[in-house]
């Protein structure tokens, strides 16, 4: 699951407060459908727009960008031509193995010391699939981040096929984002429910599972409820996933709980779909999320 592509949202959150783990202090599974594909640019851009209360967010993106994405990268983050990790309004973007960078690719090196130093103050880091592709280097990168940093992780199909290495990576993250097909690749199972159960057993923190079942729900404790109705029409929409991911990583960095951060991320995606723009502020997202909840309660 990458970052630049079509997106379908299907949120279901279920929790077990008795199991300590991850972001919210207990094991929680969040299901929303999202298919992204390569552009950490827009996720970083959305995080930068919302980052007023955030000391530092980092978005680590893959290098599988086409010409349009590379042009956008040069325009939005011109420093990337000389360094893979760059602060922009205290938002950082790492181009893993990009030809735009002058350093050796992360996939054949240890995580550079200056990369870990740059990430030392991060509250929340979103690591895209294949950054780096080498699972051993990625594991050392995850383990090298400070304990106060929330690690949001996506894995490539290639990484998921090496089940032992993928399980180690899942155990080292705070929040795993994975879709149905990727879960099946990892688990070797045909049915998503069984595959997701296998993923849960391996993951050290929370899990965000994407699916296409059309069930929109959120959770308060053990109770599963329907989620914001405004998100129901977010289907195969280019860019909405980037906005969602950028909002999610920012909400967590602001100290919000996982459920609230997901609510804001879904509201951001809905705004992007309806208005063809990125949300301008957290206040706008809070208002949109409240309106969606109110409308759902009246439905």
Protein Blocks (a to p, Z undefined) as FASTA:
>chain_A
ZZbdcddddddddddfklgghjlopacddddddddehiamlmmmmmmmmmmmpmbdcddd
dfkdcfklmmmmmmmmmmlmmocbdceehiacddfklckbmbdcfklcccdfklmmmmmm
pcbdcddehiafblmlmmmmmmmpcfklccdddddfklmmmmmlmmmmmmmpmbdcddfk
lmmmmnopablklmmmmmmmmpmbdcddddfeopacddehjbccdddfklmmmghiehjl
mmmmmmmmmmmmnopafklmmmmmmmmmmmmmmnopacfbfklmmmmmmmmmmmmmmZZ
